[in-house]
Amino acid sequence: MSFAMPNDDTTTLRLEFSAMSKRRGLSFEEKRTRLLELFYETKDFFQLKELEKIAPKQKGITSMSVKDVLQSLVDDAMVEQDKIGTSNYFWSFPSKATNQRKRKQETLKGQISDLETKKKKLQQIKNESSNSRKDTDKRTKLLENIEQLKSRRDSLKEELDQYQGCDPELIEEAKLLKKVSFEAANRWTDNIFSIKSWCRNKFNIEDKVLDKQFGIPEDFDYVE
């Protein structure tokens, strides 16, 4: 009696099934992070079919999802792709991720600095308008600008959070940047509370009315 030996694909599927039964499934973002780790650790070039065999064994990523995860990393310029002959090869080295994140963080720092400048200008407009009620249009525009900047501030904070913890070389820098972002966010929060207080005292408008008019949530508070 002879027995058929399992091929590589069968072994891979069994490993994947076993891994999935022992733990919860990975989120798409976790798969992206693990696939990047595979590139960084091996510092090698791969074809898709090679990754579909290696990723399940080394990183617990199901072979069926490797293609979509890999394409998302290519689309975000986190993994390089090139065609050599008739085959497509993929690679990514830690130095590339480090440089990308440094450039991205510098961009975000510049945007936060611009927001700080706009804040000062808005504060100046507020101080000038406190002496008269002839600035109704200015006040309205001021509050609209504050709402837009608050939304942009939240968006920048979310974007910064995405760049935390992905590169060991930038962990400390990311922590410092997060602290700076939190402080900036709380300064904006303080400014919004100040504007609300000014509107309440100047125009006798209740906080609930202001919150409803400008879409400020009831639980709006300082970031901790």
Phi, psi and omega in degrees: 000134181248152180240136179278129178283138178293139177278176184299320182297319179295317179299318180298315181297321179294319178297319180296315181297318179297316180296318182292328181285338183270342183211170179290159178291150179283145173286166181298321180292323177295323177295319177301314181297317182290323179292322175297320178301321179299316178296314184295321183288322184272331184050048185229173179255139184226151166266163182302315183296330177290318179295324180294338176268321185280317186302317179297322183287317187266333186233002177069023178265127181297142184299328182291337182262352183302316184300313181293319180296316180298317181296324179294324177290323176295316180299327180271009178061027178264343176230136179273150178223137177210148180261123178242112186069238179255004185246147175263133179242147183233144178200160175198132181246151182306324182298325180295314180296320180299312181295321179297315182291324178297316179296319180295317181293324176296320178297316181294322177298320178296320179294321177295321178297319177298320179296322178297320179296316179296324179299316180298320179295319179294322178296322178295318178297320179298315181296321179291326184278348183290346182270354184204154176260011179282355185260035182306315179296318179296318180298316180298314180295323179300312181294325176296318179295322179297319179296319179294318180292325177297318178295319179294321177300314179297321180295317179295322179297316178298320181293321178296321181299329181291340182259016179268136169077006183273340184223118182304328181290342185245009183300312181295319179295322180294322178298317179295318180296322178297318179298316179298319180295318179298317180296320178295319180298318180289329174295320178294320178299317178298321179295320179295318177298322180295318179297317179299318180296320180295315179297320181296316182283325184282319187243006177056049180252131180289154180301320182297322179293315178298316180299317181291320183294321184252012174068031179274121184294155182297327183268016179299124183201181180293149178277134180248000000 
